[in-house]
Amino acid sequence: MAHPDSTIVNDSFATRLALVYAGFFLAAGWQLPLFPVWLYSRGLDPAAIGLTLAAYQIVRVVATPAATRLADRHGSLKAAVLAAAVATVGALALLGSVSAFPPILAATMLFGLASAPLMPLIDAYALSGLRLRARSYGPVRLWGSVAFIVANLTGGVLLTALAKPHLIWLIFGGNCVVAVLAAMLVRVPPEPRVPHAASHSHLRQPKFLAIAAASSLTQASHAVFYGFATLDWSAKGYSGTIIGVLWALGVVAEIVLFALSARLPPSIGPASLILIGAGGALLRWVATAFDPPLPVLAPLQLLHALSFGATHLGTMMFLTKSAPEGGRAAAQGDIATANTLTMAAATALAGLLYGLGGSHAYAAMAALAAAGGVLALVYLRYPHKAGVAG
């Protein structure tokens, strides 16, 4: 994903960026399973927890495009990443100090507003700086996946070791690390500032809309897996250890792809990678819908390298090549928002279908992946009409 005209810069940019990815995914890997437990420890019942988590997601849809456009207008991606990281720490400090449901709900929404743009801003910063240095995205991003595995492995131990009301401070501490590491990032040259109207220009480009739709549909096809795989495997009698290994297999495969991504041949472009990702997802979910035994189920998890990894790399490659000058953060934020909205809709569908048919719900996820693949294939087949490079 290196830019052919880049001027190679030898500095600590990639190392410091890898540390930020690691810090972010360590904190996120703790937050996902532990935050609902903390909410319960504060006296919230399941209905209140569901409302709180839903509010957290809704405000993120609003915050991401607003914050990323603001970052583009001010021109400093490092400052934007640091501001979002510090704001997240502040919101968590406030959240940890309240107890009743209404203030917890309000503080959680503030947490969502502050943290929502952080990942898109980090990615926009990464693509801008790596492009200047002729470096690939995957080998740097993989450290986030490594840290996520570490968080998964340590989360259960910490859940046992810490009092439940103190779990919020573990999440707070992880995000403090992110803020410190963000302050150490290398500054990238600011891109030209764009008028407010220009920050929406990519939304009028068929190539952007096609890639956003293809990527979002393929990523959303993971909804049944993310939401119900552990429940499904537990119902089938698999032990916690086996379930942990099944999850880890997918992340390890993703790490391997990210590590090798710099060696991909130049002929494999963004749309090709997303098509490969959609094909991997289609195969994965069709096979899983037939409720395969463990010896088949385990190797199927390796397809996560394609269903998630190749799709993500293709999207990042597209943004590296095609995001508008001075509007990279906004383009990154809009892709993230499209992913969030599509995943939310797919998750609602997944809950309904899994309740009706168990693992057969994966068939619907295969249909989503197929739709993503069709979009990628169309724009790969007709690049000149659509304005998309393969």
C-alpha positions in Angstrom: 0.0 0.0 0.0 3.0 2.3 -0.3 2.6 5.3 -2.6 5.0 5.1 -5.6 5.9 8.8 -5.4 6.5 8.8 -1.6 9.7 10.3 -0.1 11.0 7.7 2.3 11.5 9.1 5.8 13.5 7.2 8.4 12.2 7.9 11.8 10.2 6.3 14.6 6.8 6.9 13.1 5.9 3.3 12.5 7.1 2.1 15.9 5.2 4.8 17.8 2.1 4.2 15.7 2.3 0.4 16.3 2.4 1.2 20.1 -0.7 3.4 19.7 -2.6 0.6 17.9 -1.5 -1.8 20.6 -2.6 0.5 23.4 -6.0 1.1 21.7 -6.8 -2.5 21.1 -5.6 -3.5 24.6 -8.1 -1.0 26.1 -10.8 -2.0 23.7 -10.2 -5.7 24.4 -10.8 -5.1 28.0 -13.8 -2.7 27.5 -15.9 -5.1 25.4 -16.4 -7.9 27.9 -15.8 -5.9 31.2 -17.9 -2.7 30.7 -21.3 -4.5 30.9 -20.1 -6.3 34.0 -19.2 -2.9 35.6 -22.6 -1.5 34.7 -24.3 -4.5 36.4 -22.1 -3.9 39.5 -23.5 -0.3 39.7 -27.0 -1.7 40.0 -28.2 -1.5 36.4 -30.6 -4.2 35.4 -30.3 -5.9 32.0 -32.8 -3.5 30.4 -30.9 -0.5 31.7 -27.6 -2.0 30.5 -29.1 -2.6 27.0 -30.3 1.0 26.9 -26.9 2.4 28.0 -25.0 0.3 25.5 -27.4 1.3 22.7 -27.1 5.0 23.6 -23.3 4.6 23.5 -23.5 3.3 20.0 -26.0 5.9 18.7 -24.0 8.9 19.8 -20.9 7.4 18.1 -22.7 7.6 14.7 -23.1 11.3 15.2 -19.7 12.0 16.7 -17.4 10.3 14.1 -18.2 12.3 11.0 -18.4 15.6 12.9 -15.0 15.1 14.7 -13.2 13.8 11.6 -14.3 16.8 9.5 -13.2 19.1 12.3 -9.8 17.4 12.2 -9.5 18.0 8.4 -10.4 21.7 8.8 -7.7 22.2 11.4 -5.2 20.2 9.5 -3.3 18.4 12.4 -4.1 14.7 12.6 -1.7 14.1 15.6 -3.4 16.8 17.6 -6.8 15.4 16.7 -5.8 11.9 17.9 -4.4 13.3 21.1 -7.5 15.4 21.7 -9.8 12.4 21.2 -7.6 10.2 23.5 -7.5 12.8 26.3 -11.3 13.5 26.0 -11.9 9.7 26.3 -9.8 9.6 29.5 -11.8 12.5 30.9 -15.1 10.9 30.1 -14.1 7.7 31.7 -12.9 9.5 34.8 -16.4 11.1 35.0 -18.1 7.8 34.4 -16.2 6.1 37.2 -17.3 8.7 39.7 -21.1 8.4 39.2 -23.4 5.6 40.4 -27.1 6.2 39.6 -28.6 5.2 36.3 -29.3 8.7 34.8 -25.8 10.0 35.4 -24.3 6.7 34.2 -26.3 7.0 31.0 -25.2 10.6 30.5 -21.6 9.9 31.2 -21.6 6.8 28.9 -23.0 8.9 26.1 -20.2 11.4 26.7 -17.7 8.5 26.6 -19.2 7.5 23.3 -18.9 11.0 21.9 -15.3 11.3 23.0 -14.1 7.9 21.9 -16.0 7.4 18.6 -13.6 9.3 16.3 -10.4 7.9 17.9 -10.0 4.8 15.7 -10.8 6.6 12.4 -8.4 9.4 13.3 -5.6 7.0 14.2 -6.2 5.2 10.8 -6.3 8.5 8.9 -3.0 9.6 10.7 -1.5 6.2 9.9 -2.4 6.3 6.2 -1.1 9.8 5.8 2.3 9.1 7.5 2.9 5.7 6.1 2.2 7.0 2.6 4.9 9.6 3.0 7.3 6.9 4.3 6.5 4.3 1.6 5.5 1.9 4.4 2.7 -0.7 4.4 -0.3 -0.4 6.8 -0.7 -4.1 7.6 2.7 -4.8 9.4 2.0 -1.8 11.7 -1.7 -2.5 12.3 -1.0 -6.1 13.3 0.2 -5.0 16.7 -3.3 -3.9 17.5 -4.5 -7.5 16.8 -1.7 -8.9 19.0 -2.7 -6.6 21.8 -6.3 -7.6 21.4 -5.4 -11.3 22.0 -3.4 -10.2 25.1 -6.5 -8.4 26.3 -8.7 -11.4 25.7 -6.2 -13.7 27.6 -5.8 -11.3 30.6 -9.4 -10.1 30.8 -10.7 -13.2 32.4 -7.9 -13.2 35.0 -8.5 -9.5 35.8 -12.3 -10.1 36.0 -11.6 -12.6 38.8 -8.8 -10.6 40.5 -10.5 -7.2 40.6 -13.7 -6.1 42.4 -16.4 -5.6 39.9 -16.9 -1.8 40.7 -13.2 -1.3 40.0 -13.3 -2.6 36.4 -14.0 0.8 35.1 -10.6 1.9 36.3 -8.9 -0.9 34.3 -10.6 0.5 31.2 -9.6 4.0 32.3 -6.0 2.9 32.8 -5.9 1.4 29.3 -7.1 4.6 27.8 -4.6 6.6 29.8 -1.9 4.5 28.1 -3.4 5.4 24.7 -3.3 9.1 25.6 0.4 9.0 26.7 1.3 7.0 23.5 -0.7 9.5 21.3 1.4 12.3 22.8 4.5 10.6 21.6 3.4 10.2 18.0 5.5 11.8 15.3 3.9 14.9 13.7 2.9 14.5 10.1 2.8 17.5 7.7 -0.6 19.1 7.7 -2.6 18.7 4.4 -4.2 21.7 2.8 -7.3 22.8 4.7 -10.5 22.3 2.8 -13.8 24.3 3.0 -16.7 22.7 4.8 -18.5 21.8 1.6 -15.4 20.1 0.1 -15.2 17.8 3.1 -18.3 16.0 1.7 -16.9 15.7 -1.9 -16.1 12.0 -1.6 -19.7 11.2 -0.8 -20.5 12.2 -4.4 -18.0 9.8 -5.9 -19.3 6.4 -7.1 -16.0 4.8 -6.4 -16.1 5.8 -2.7 -19.7 4.8 -2.3 -19.1 1.4 -3.9 -16.1 0.6 -1.8 -17.9 1.8 1.4 -20.9 -0.4 0.6 -18.9 -3.5 -0.4 -16.7 -3.2 2.7 -19.6 -2.5 5.1 -21.7 -5.4 3.8 -18.8 -7.8 4.1 -17.8 -6.7 7.6 -21.5 -6.7 8.7 -21.7 -10.4 7.6 -19.8 -11.1 10.9 -22.8 -10.1 13.0 -24.0 -13.6 13.9 -20.4 -14.6 14.6 -19.6 -11.7 16.8 -22.9 -11.7 18.6 -23.7 -15.4 19.0 -20.7 -17.6 18.3 -19.8 -18.1 21.9 -23.4 -18.7 22.9 -23.8 -21.2 20.1 -20.5 -23.1 20.8 -21.4 -23.2 24.5 -24.8 -24.7 23.7 -23.0 -27.4 21.7 -20.9 -28.4 24.7 -17.6 -26.8 23.8 -15.5 -25.9 26.8 -14.3 -22.4 27.5 -10.8 -23.3 26.5 -11.9 -24.6 23.1 -14.0 -21.5 22.6 -11.0 -19.3 23.4 -8.9 -21.2 20.9 -11.5 -20.9 18.2 -11.6 -17.1 18.7 -7.8 -16.9 18.8 -7.4 -18.9 15.6 -9.2 -16.2 13.6 -7.1 -13.3 15.1 -3.8 -15.2 14.6 -4.7 -15.7 10.9 -5.6 -12.0 10.7 -2.1 -11.2 12.1 -0.4 -13.4 9.6 -2.1 -11.7 6.7 -1.3 -8.2 8.1 2.3 -9.3 8.5 2.5 -10.5 4.9 0.5 -7.7 3.3 3.6 -5.7 2.2 4.4 -8.6 -0.1 1.1 -8.6 -1.9 1.7 -8.2 -5.7 0.8 -4.8 -7.1 -1.9 -6.3 -9.3 -4.0 -6.9 -6.2 -5.8 -3.6 -5.6 -8.5 -2.4 -3.2 -11.5 -3.9 -5.0 -9.6 -7.2 -5.5 -8.8 -7.5 -1.8 -12.4 -6.7 -0.8 -13.6 -9.3 -3.4 -11.3 -11.9 -1.9 -12.5 -10.9 1.6 -16.2 -11.3 0.5 -15.4 -14.7 -1.1 -13.7 -15.9 2.1 -16.7 -14.7 4.2 -19.2 -16.4 1.8 -17.3 -19.7 2.1 -17.0 -19.3 5.9 -20.7 -18.6 6.6 -22.1 -21.1 4.2 -20.0 -23.8 5.8 -20.8 -22.7 9.3 -24.6 -22.6 8.5 -24.4 -26.4 8.2 -23.3 -26.7 11.8 -19.9 -28.4 11.1 -18.1 -30.6 13.7 -15.1 -29.2 15.5 -12.5 -30.6 13.1 -14.1 -28.6 10.3 -15.1 -25.6 12.5 -11.6 -24.9 13.7 -9.9 -24.5 10.2 -12.9 -22.4 9.2 -11.8 -19.8 11.7 -8.7 -19.2 9.7 -10.9 -17.6 7.0 -11.1 -14.6 9.3 -7.9 -13.6 7.6 -10.0 -13.0 4.5 -13.4 -12.2 5.7 -12.2 -9.5 8.1 -8.5 -9.0 7.3 -8.5 -8.8 3.5 -11.6 -6.6 3.5 -10.1 -4.2 6.0 -6.8 -4.1 4.1 -8.6 -3.4 0.8 -10.5 -0.6 2.4 -7.4 1.0 3.9 -5.6 0.6 0.5 -8.5 2.4 -1.2 -8.3 5.3 1.2 -4.5 5.5 0.9 -4.9 5.9 -2.9 -8.2 7.7 -3.3 -9.1 9.7 -0.1 -9.2 13.4 -1.1 -6.3 15.6 -0.2 -7.2 17.5 3.0 -10.2 15.3 3.5 -8.6 12.0 4.6 -10.0 12.0 8.1 -13.6 12.7 6.9 -13.3 9.9 4.4 -12.0 7.6 7.1 -14.8 8.7 9.4 -17.5 8.1 6.9 -16.3 4.6 6.1 -16.3 3.9 9.9 -19.8 5.3 10.2 -21.1 3.2 7.3 -19.6 0.1 8.9 -21.2 1.0 12.3 -24.7 1.5 10.8 -24.5 -1.6 8.6 -23.3 -3.7 11.5 -26.0 -2.4 13.8 -28.7 -3.4 11.2 -27.1 -6.7 10.7 -26.8 -7.4 14.4 -30.5 -6.7 14.9 -31.3 -9.1 12.0 -28.8 -11.6 13.5 -30.6 -11.7 16.9 -33.9 -12.3 15.2 -32.6 -15.1 12.9 -30.5 -16.8 15.5 -33.5 -16.9 17.8 -35.5 -18.6 15.1 -32.9 -20.9 13.5 -29.7 -21.1 15.6 -26.6 -21.5 13.5 -28.7 -21.5 10.3 -28.7 -17.7 10.7 -25.2 -17.8 9.1 -26.9 -18.3 5.8 -28.2 -14.8 5.9 -24.7 -13.6 6.7 -23.5 -15.4 3.6 -26.0 -13.4 1.6 -24.6 -10.1 3.0 -21.1 -11.2 2.1 -22.3 -12.2 -1.4 -23.8 -8.7 -1.9 -20.5 -7.1 -0.8 -18.6 -9.3 -3.3 -21.0 -8.5 -6.1 -20.4 -4.7 -5.6 -16.6 -5.3 -5.5 -16.8 -7.5 -8.6 -18.9 -5.0 -10.6 -16.5 -2.1 -9.9 -13.6 -4.4 -10.6 -15.1 -5.5 -13.9 -16.0 -1.9 -15.0 -13.2 0.3 -13.4 -13.3 3.0 -16.0 -17.1 3.5 -15.8 -17.0 3.5 -12.0 -13.7 5.2 -11.5 -12.4 2.4 -9.3 -8.9 0.9 -9.5 -8.8 -2.8 -8.9 
